[in-house]
Amino acid sequence: MSDNGTLWPLETPSQEGLADGVVLLRNFCGSDAASLLQEIDTIAAVAPFRQLTVPGGHTMSVAMTNTGTFGWTSDRAGYRYTTNDPLSDRPWQPMPRSFLALAELAATEAGFAPFTPNACLINRYAVGAKLSLHQDKDELDYTHPIVSVSLGLPATFLLGSLQRSDTPRRIRIESGDVMVWGGPARLIYHGVAPIRPGSHPLTGSFRINLTFRCVMH
């Protein structure tokens, strides 16, 4: 149960405006979760999940891979997008049509059409994994939104503002929820609190997140 007494997960899709330019689509793709996860398994068989090193030297607690024309990566040299997987030097797997359709539909529902992502970061959170407050600013075009899809274990999304020093709101998100932000909120600080122990019928002890972005035209 959430802080405001709402039971999770919601049984029917709904929409919540969380801030100017931030929309939460509750249970937007819950019925598609199993097929989305099958696609992820296919992608990860070619481009396995890996825990990246950040420029400061520490290893991220979140494991990740990518699909699409561009993939996000990090090492001691910095954050960047690449057209090839650094582990294999082969192009990232093409983005599945179901992924593209979901991202486009969610962006439209949130008021950010047209949106055609060319990168999808696939993050896998084990229990205890987290994502510190940050901005998504490695893209070359900020006119397009970010579409973030949650699958598996629930999480607490940290919704900040354009100022890192502001205390973020804590938003409970469940499997099938989609968060979309753009426009005046495109560069908000955001993160994910440590994942709590649990088990989900589709993902076991993991949370999976798909983050769709348009790196450049």
Secondary structure, 3 states (H helix, E strand, C coil): CCCCCCCCCCCCCEEEEEECCEEEEECCCHHHHHHHHHHHHHHHHHCCCEEEECCCCCEEEEEEEEEECEEEEEECCEEEEECEECCCCEECCCCCHHHHHHHHHHHHHCCCCCCCCCEEEEEEEECCCCEEEECCCCCCCCCCCEEEEEEECCEEEEECCCCCCCCCEEEEECCCCEEEECHHHCCCCEEECCCCCCCECCCECEEEEEEEECCCC
